[in-house]
Amino acid sequence: MVGTKSSSSDRMPIAAAKWQPARDFGARHIRCIRVWSETDFTDDLKQIGVPVLVMHGDDDQVVPIAESALLSVELLKQGELRVYKGYPHGMLTTHADAS
């Protein structure tokens, strides 16, 4: 109700309800990382016949550029690599306003 204060005990079920999806997301995230890291995309990349822009930050600590973008662009028939100096993993979020 508007204008009333709730006690911390009233908020506990809400906090617990918010924690559960976050915990479940973490488990799904770990499974996703495992699948991505164990899948060889070499043949898939070789079959792509349209121009592909590969964008990668050179400070990506999650997916190092040497083990991903540099290899991928060589496998693509029409790959173009753009490296963004100092940009991390998730650069499209962390540097969304960069031009």
C-alpha positions in Angstrom: 0.0 0.0 0.0 1.2 3.5 -0.8 2.5 5.5 2.1 3.2 2.6 4.4 6.5 1.2 5.5 7.3 -2.4 5.3 9.5 -4.2 7.7 12.6 -6.1 6.7 10.8 -9.3 7.4 8.2 -8.3 4.8 11.0 -7.9 2.2 12.7 -11.3 2.8 10.3 -13.3 0.7 10.8 -10.9 -2.2 14.6 -11.0 -1.8 14.5 -14.8 -1.8 12.2 -14.9 -4.8 14.7 -12.7 -6.7 17.7 -14.8 -5.7 16.3 -18.1 -7.0 16.2 -17.1 -10.7 19.6 -15.6 -10.4 21.0 -18.8 -9.0 19.3 -20.8 -11.7 20.6 -18.5 -14.4 24.1 -19.0 -13.1 23.8 -22.8 -13.5 22.4 -22.4 -17.0 25.2 -19.9 -17.8 27.9 -22.4 -16.8 26.3 -25.1 -19.0 26.2 -22.7 -21.9 29.8 -21.8 -21.5 30.8 -25.4 -21.4 28.8 -26.2 -24.6 30.3 -23.2 -26.5 33.8 -24.1 -25.4 33.5 -27.7 -26.4 31.9 -27.0 -29.9 34.1 -26.8 -32.9 32.6 -24.2 -35.3 35.3 -24.6 -38.0 33.1 -26.3 -40.6 30.2 -23.9 -40.0 32.5 -20.8 -40.4 33.9 -22.2 -43.6 30.5 -22.6 -45.1 29.3 -19.0 -44.6 29.3 -17.3 -48.0 28.3 -13.8 -47.1 30.4 -10.9 -45.8 30.8 -11.1 -42.0 32.1 -8.4 -39.7 33.9 -9.8 -36.7 34.2 -7.3 -33.8 36.4 -8.0 -30.8 38.0 -6.1 -28.0 41.7 -6.7 -27.5 41.2 -6.7 -23.7 38.6 -9.5 -23.6 39.6 -11.6 -20.6 36.7 -14.0 -21.1 37.2 -15.0 -24.7 40.8 -14.0 -25.7 41.0 -12.6 -29.2 43.8 -15.0 -30.2 41.6 -18.0 -29.5 38.5 -16.7 -31.2 38.3 -13.7 -33.5 41.7 -14.1 -35.1 41.0 -17.7 -35.9 37.4 -17.1 -37.0 38.1 -14.4 -39.5 40.6 -16.7 -41.2 38.0 -19.4 -41.7 35.4 -17.1 -43.1 35.3 -16.6 -46.9 34.5 -12.9 -46.6 35.5 -12.1 -43.0 36.5 -8.6 -41.9 38.0 -8.2 -38.4 37.8 -5.0 -36.4 39.7 -4.9 -33.2 38.8 -2.4 -30.5 41.8 -1.4 -28.4 41.2 -1.7 -24.7 37.6 -3.0 -25.0 36.5 -5.9 -22.8 34.2 -8.8 -23.2 30.7 -7.5 -23.7 32.0 -4.4 -25.4 28.7 -3.7 -27.2 27.2 -3.2 -23.7 30.1 -1.5 -21.9 30.8 0.8 -24.8 27.4 1.1 -26.5 27.9 4.8 -27.2 31.3 4.5 -28.8 31.6 5.2 -32.5 
